[in-house]
Structures are given as C-alpha cells and as structure tokens.
Amino acid sequence: STRVYQGTARADLRAMVDRLHTLMIGVEPDRTFVIDIDPVIGLERGVARGGAEDRFESLGLEFQQRLAQGFRALAAEYPDRVRLIDGSGPPQEVAARVRSAL
C-alpha cells in the first residue's frame, strides 16, 4: 500500500518509494490481496464508518480514484503476486473470493 498511497496517489514518487523499500525492507510478500471496489462506494463506506481516522476520506473522490488506479496498476505489474478481489457484495461473499484466490 505504501507504493500506492505515498508513491502514486499523493505524488509521483513511485521510484523513490521502490528504492526505499529495497534499502529498508528488501523482501516482498508472497501474496497480496487488493479488495477492488468502485471508488465512489469505497468513499461512501469510509465516510459512513466515521471515526477519527478519516484523513484519506477527507481527500475526496479524486484521491480515491487515484488509489484504485494505483492498486490496479500494481496488480498488473506483479500478476504472480497481487490478486484483485472483487469487493462488491456482502462481506461473506468477498471473504469467499479471498479464500478462493488462496
């Protein structure tokens, strides 16, 4: 998520984020699941959830659209590792999709 949140959605810093990741972490996860949902719906859910952690929701729909685009691009870049999971429907259906992708 750092590659998308800090490297793509907020600024064009992807190359720098990748270099820092290599220097500081040096490993990639075996599998990454991205719950893919329409940015409008995701923003509505985040706002409805409320709470103190709303800083990403407060950045608006355009930011949410950049996030979605960034995560989809990450899945295309790492097709062997990153799986897009359809996030529509009830939580139990989404969970079943994740289990199926395992």
N, CA, C and O of each residue as an XYZ file, in Angstrom:
408
protein
N       0.821     -1.198      0.000
C       0.000      0.000      0.000
C       0.864      1.261      0.000
O       0.437      2.298     -0.507
N       2.068      1.188      0.559
C       2.949      2.360      0.544
C       3.260      2.782     -0.882
O       3.322      3.973     -1.186
N       3.455      1.804     -1.754
C       3.745      2.129     -3.153
C       2.616      2.937     -3.776
O       2.863      3.802     -4.617
N       1.400      2.665     -3.377
C       0.262      3.374     -3.957
C      -0.034      4.661     -3.197
O      -0.133      5.724     -3.809
N      -0.177      4.587     -1.876
C      -0.541      5.783     -1.107
C       0.524      6.872     -1.199
O       0.200      8.020     -1.503
N       1.778      6.538     -0.944
C       2.825      7.547     -0.958
C       3.507      7.673     -2.318
O       3.977      8.751     -2.683
N       3.559      6.576     -3.062
C       4.304      6.585     -4.312
C       3.525      7.012     -5.528
O       4.113      7.462     -6.511
N       2.200      6.881     -5.487
C       1.407      7.164     -6.677
C       0.287      8.169     -6.423
O       0.186      9.177     -7.123
N      -0.550      7.899     -5.430
C      -1.771      8.694     -5.259
C      -1.509     10.110     -4.754
O      -2.232     11.035     -5.123
N      -0.503     10.292     -3.930
C      -0.251     11.622     -3.374
C       0.750     12.414     -4.203
O       0.698     13.643     -4.232
N       1.646     11.731     -4.866
C       2.655     12.379     -5.706
C       3.279     11.307     -6.577
O       3.058     10.116     -6.358
N       4.045     11.719     -7.550
C       4.708     10.763     -8.432
C       6.073     10.407     -7.845
O       7.118     10.816     -8.352
N       6.031      9.638     -6.768
C       7.258      9.279     -6.051
C       7.509      7.770     -6.068
O       8.246      7.259     -5.225
N       6.921      7.073     -6.994
C       6.998      5.623     -7.002
C       8.435      5.111     -7.034
O       8.776      4.192     -6.289
N       9.278      5.688     -7.880
C      10.666      5.224     -7.975
C      11.375      5.390     -6.636
O      12.135      4.513     -6.226
N      11.134      6.506     -5.954
C      11.770      6.738     -4.651
C      11.244      5.740     -3.613
O      12.019      5.195     -2.826
N       9.939      5.505     -3.613
C       9.355      4.543     -2.667
C       9.921      3.152     -2.925
O      10.238      2.432     -1.978
N      10.054      2.763     -4.189
C      10.641      1.460     -4.510
C      12.084      1.357     -4.020
O      12.484      0.326     -3.478
N      12.868      2.425     -4.209
C      14.268      2.395     -3.728
C      14.331      2.274     -2.217
O      15.126      1.498     -1.686
N      13.495      3.038     -1.518
C      13.465      2.954     -0.051
C      13.028      1.573      0.413
O      13.570      1.032      1.377
N      12.048      1.010     -0.274
C      11.600     -0.342      0.078
C      12.755     -1.337     -0.057
O      12.970     -2.167      0.826
N      13.487     -1.252     -1.148
C      14.621     -2.152     -1.370
C      15.681     -1.974     -0.285
O      16.215     -2.956      0.230
N      15.980     -0.742      0.056
C      17.009     -0.465      1.063
C      16.590     -0.861      2.478
O      17.395     -1.402      3.236
N      15.347     -0.597      2.831
C      14.923     -0.756      4.225
C      14.241     -2.099      4.513
O      14.362     -2.632      5.616
N      13.538     -2.634      3.540
C      12.763     -3.852      3.782
C      13.363     -5.026      3.024
O      13.669     -6.061      3.616
N      13.527     -4.872      1.745
C      14.246     -5.850      0.944
C      13.520     -7.138      0.609
O      14.090     -7.987     -0.075
N      12.294     -7.320      1.057
C      11.528     -8.523      0.712
C      10.133     -8.114      0.260
O       9.632     -7.046      0.613
N       9.529     -8.975     -0.517
C       8.154     -8.768     -0.969
C       7.270     -9.840     -0.341
O       7.741    -10.940     -0.053
N       6.018     -9.535     -0.130
C       5.112    -10.561      0.381
C       4.912    -11.657     -0.664
O       5.051    -11.417     -1.863
N       4.589    -12.851     -0.199
C       4.303    -13.943     -1.132
C       3.032    -13.681     -1.922
O       2.952    -14.007     -3.106
N       2.043    -13.094     -1.268
C       0.763    -12.833     -1.913
C       0.172    -11.553     -1.332
O       0.235    -11.318     -0.125
N      -0.388    -10.750     -2.186
C      -1.064     -9.524     -1.777
C      -2.473     -9.553     -2.349
O      -2.660     -9.788     -3.543
N      -3.458     -9.316     -1.499
C      -4.844     -9.249     -1.939
C      -5.290     -7.795     -1.904
O      -5.137     -7.111     -0.893
N      -5.838     -7.338     -3.006
C      -6.367     -5.980     -3.109
C      -7.878     -6.117     -3.267
O      -8.362     -6.682     -4.248
N      -8.614     -5.593     -2.294
C     -10.069     -5.597     -2.391
C     -10.446     -4.438     -3.303
O     -10.333     -3.272     -2.928
N     -10.890     -4.774     -4.492
C     -11.163     -3.794     -5.535
C     -12.638     -3.399     -5.491
O     -13.525     -4.236     -5.654
N     -12.878     -2.115     -5.268
C     -14.240     -1.614     -5.177
C     -14.315     -0.261     -5.873
O     -13.335      0.481     -5.920
N     -15.467      0.042     -6.401
C     -15.674      1.330     -7.047
C     -15.311      2.436     -6.051
O     -15.775      2.412     -4.911
N     -14.485      3.404     -6.469
C     -14.063      4.464     -5.538
C     -15.220      5.243     -4.915
O     -15.113      5.684     -3.771
N     -16.309      5.418     -5.634
C     -17.469      6.126     -5.078
C     -18.031      5.346     -3.891
O     -18.320      5.920     -2.841
N     -18.182      4.040     -4.067
C     -18.717      3.193     -2.996
C     -17.740      3.128     -1.831
O     -18.144      3.207     -0.670
N     -16.467      2.986     -2.136
C     -15.457      2.944     -1.075
C     -15.448      4.219     -0.243
O     -15.352      4.165      0.983
N     -15.547      5.361     -0.906
C     -15.574      6.632     -0.190
C     -16.836      6.737      0.663
O     -16.772      7.175      1.812
N     -17.972      6.342      0.114
C     -19.222      6.370      0.881
C     -19.103      5.504      2.132
O     -19.529      5.910      3.213
N     -18.528      4.319      1.988
C     -18.364      3.420      3.147
C     -17.428      4.022      4.184
O     -17.694      3.952      5.384
N     -16.347      4.606      3.725
C     -15.397      5.214      4.652
C     -15.996      6.374      5.419
O     -15.783      6.509      6.624
N     -16.742      7.206      4.725
C     -17.384      8.346      5.378
C     -18.450      7.859      6.350
O     -18.563      8.386      7.457
N     -19.236      6.856      5.948
C     -20.294      6.325      6.815
C     -19.713      5.678      8.075
O     -20.335      5.702      9.137
N     -18.520      5.101      7.947
C     -17.876      4.446      9.088
C     -17.531      5.462     10.170
O     -17.567      5.149     11.360
N     -17.197      6.684      9.748
C     -16.868      7.743     10.705
C     -15.597      7.436     11.473
O     -14.759      6.656     11.021
N     -15.460      8.046     12.625
C     -14.295      7.822     13.459
C     -13.227      8.876     13.238
O     -13.370      9.773     12.407
N     -12.156      8.743     13.999
C     -11.073      9.731     13.973
C     -10.139      9.542     12.777
O      -9.474     10.492     12.363
N     -10.079      8.341     12.219
C      -9.168      8.051     11.105
C      -9.873      8.278      9.773
O     -10.216      7.319      9.081
N     -10.090      9.525      9.416
C     -10.771      9.822      8.168
C      -9.914     10.652      7.217
O     -10.435     11.257      6.280
N      -8.614     10.684      7.452
C      -7.784     11.591      6.664
C      -7.795     11.232      5.180
O      -7.743     12.135      4.344
N      -7.859      9.959      4.822
C      -7.882      9.599      3.415
C      -9.245      9.882      2.803
O      -9.325     10.293      1.645
N     -10.312      9.672      3.553
C     -11.642     10.003      3.060
C     -11.775     11.506      2.845
O     -12.462     11.949      1.924
N     -11.120     12.285      3.693
C     -11.228     13.741      3.571
C     -10.521     14.275      2.323
O     -10.706     15.437      1.963
N      -9.725     13.451      1.667
C      -9.040     13.874      0.440
C      -9.942     13.767     -0.786
O      -9.553     14.193     -1.873
N     -11.129     13.209     -0.630
C     -12.140     13.241     -1.676
C     -12.085     12.135     -2.704
O     -11.233     11.247     -2.664
N     -13.037     12.223     -3.636
C     -13.218     11.190     -4.647
C     -12.040     11.084     -5.602
O     -11.645      9.976     -5.965
N     -11.476     12.201     -6.014
C     -10.351     12.141     -6.952
C      -9.184     11.345     -6.364
O      -8.540     10.569     -7.069
N      -8.918     11.540     -5.081
C      -7.862     10.772     -4.416
C      -8.214      9.291     -4.409
O      -7.354      8.453     -4.683
N      -9.461      8.955     -4.099
C      -9.894      7.556     -4.086
C      -9.760      6.928     -5.473
O      -9.412      5.754     -5.596
N     -10.034      7.706     -6.503
C      -9.881      7.200     -7.870
C      -8.415      6.942     -8.195
O      -8.093      5.956     -8.858
N      -7.518      7.824     -7.733
C      -6.081      7.592     -7.946
C      -5.613      6.347     -7.205
O      -4.788      5.588     -7.713
N      -6.146      6.141     -5.997
C      -5.804      4.927     -5.252
C      -6.222      3.683     -6.021
O      -5.429      2.758     -6.194
N      -7.464      3.661     -6.482
C      -7.960      2.489     -7.217
C      -7.108      2.233     -8.452
O      -6.739      1.093     -8.733
N      -6.801      3.281     -9.179
C      -5.967      3.141    -10.375
C      -4.578      2.619    -10.001
O      -4.025      1.763    -10.691
N      -4.024      3.134     -8.917
C      -2.700      2.698     -8.479
C      -2.669      1.239     -8.060
O      -1.730      0.520     -8.399
N      -3.678      0.793     -7.331
C      -3.719     -0.609     -6.910
C      -3.938     -1.540     -8.103
O      -3.369     -2.630     -8.156
N      -4.755     -1.114     -9.049
C      -4.961     -1.937    -10.252
C      -3.674     -2.020    -11.078
O      -3.358     -3.068    -11.642
N      -2.942     -0.919    -11.144
C      -1.661     -0.921    -11.859
C      -0.651     -1.833    -11.162
O       0.124     -2.526    -11.821
N      -0.662     -1.828     -9.827
C       0.230     -2.701     -9.064
C      -0.075     -4.168     -9.355
O       0.839     -4.980     -9.500
N      -1.367     -4.506     -9.441
C      -1.758     -5.880     -9.757
C      -1.293     -6.267    -11.160
O      -0.885     -7.406    -11.384
N      -1.350     -5.341    -12.092
C      -0.882     -5.612    -13.454
C       0.639     -5.765    -13.495
O       1.174     -6.559    -14.269
N       1.322     -4.999    -12.657
C       2.786     -5.048    -12.617
C       3.302     -6.334    -11.980
O       4.337     -6.859    -12.391
N       2.589     -6.841    -10.987
C       3.001     -8.050    -10.264
C       1.911     -9.116    -10.341
O       1.342     -9.476     -9.311
N       1.605     -9.629    -11.532
C       0.481    -10.557    -11.675
C       0.655    -11.887    -10.942
O      -0.336    -12.541    -10.616
N       1.879    -12.290    -10.682
C       2.096    -13.549     -9.959
C       1.860    -13.419     -8.468
O       1.663    -14.422     -7.782
N       1.876    -12.192     -7.954
C       1.787    -11.973     -6.512
C       0.521    -11.247     -6.080
O      -0.067    -11.587     -5.053
N       0.099    -10.265     -6.839
C      -1.015     -9.414     -6.421
C      -2.311     -9.894     -7.061
O      -2.396    -10.060     -8.278
N      -3.311    -10.112     -6.228
C      -4.616    -10.554     -6.692
C      -5.661     -9.481     -6.415
O      -5.814     -9.026     -5.281
N      -6.378     -9.082     -7.463
C      -7.513     -8.184     -7.285
C      -8.722     -9.026     -6.908
O      -9.047    -10.006     -7.577
N      -9.370     -8.637     -5.844
C     -10.561     -9.337     -5.363
C     -11.749     -8.390     -5.521
O     -11.720     -7.262     -5.030
N     -12.776     -8.846     -6.196
C     -13.989     -8.047     -6.354
C     -14.571     -7.763     -4.973
O     -14.935     -8.686     -4.246
N     -14.657     -6.484     -4.614
C     -15.121     -6.091     -3.292
C     -16.603     -5.802     -3.212
O     -17.087     -5.332     -2.182
N     -17.338     -6.076     -4.289
C     -18.781     -5.827     -4.243
C     -19.486     -6.971     -3.523
O     -18.988     -8.095     -3.460
N     -20.637     -6.657     -2.993
C     -21.434     -7.667     -2.312
C     -21.175     -7.696     -0.823
O     -20.367     -6.927     -0.304
N     -21.872     -8.596     -0.137
C     -21.730     -8.699      1.325
C     -20.344     -9.205      1.732
O     -19.667     -9.871      0.948
N     -19.930     -8.888      2.953
C     -18.595     -9.296      3.420
C     -18.311    -10.787      3.276
O     -17.189    -11.166      2.941
N     -19.292    -11.631      3.519
C     -19.041    -13.073      3.421
C     -18.739    -13.503      1.982
O     -17.983    -14.451      1.768
N     -19.321    -12.816      1.000
C     -19.004    -13.123     -0.399
C     -17.588    -12.680     -0.743
O     -16.862    -13.391     -1.438
N     -17.203    -11.523     -0.265
C     -15.841    -11.032     -0.515
C     -14.833    -11.967      0.151
O     -13.807    -12.304     -0.440
N     -15.129    -12.385      1.380
C     -14.239    -13.321      2.085
C     -14.121    -14.631      1.315
O     -13.036    -15.208      1.248
N     -15.204    -15.105      0.741
C     -15.163    -16.341     -0.047
C     -14.276    -16.161     -1.274
O     -13.563    -17.086     -1.661
N     -14.313    -14.982     -1.888
C     -13.440    -14.712     -3.047
C     -11.974    -14.725     -2.638
O     -11.123    -15.220     -3.377
N     -11.680    -14.182     -1.460
C     -10.295    -14.188     -0.969
C      -9.851    -15.626     -0.735
O      -8.765    -16.018     -1.162
N     -10.681    -16.408     -0.063
C     -10.321    -17.826      0.182
C     -10.096    -18.568     -1.124
O      -9.173    -19.376     -1.236
N     -10.932    -18.295     -2.100
C     -10.798    -18.951     -3.401
C      -9.484    -18.561     -4.091
O      -8.874    -19.378     -4.780
N      -9.061    -17.324     -3.903
C      -7.817    -16.846     -4.512
C      -6.576    -17.406     -3.834
O      -5.480    -17.340     -4.392
N      -6.742    -17.959     -2.626
C      -5.604    -18.564     -1.932
C      -5.164    -19.815     -2.659
O      -4.216    -20.475     -2.233
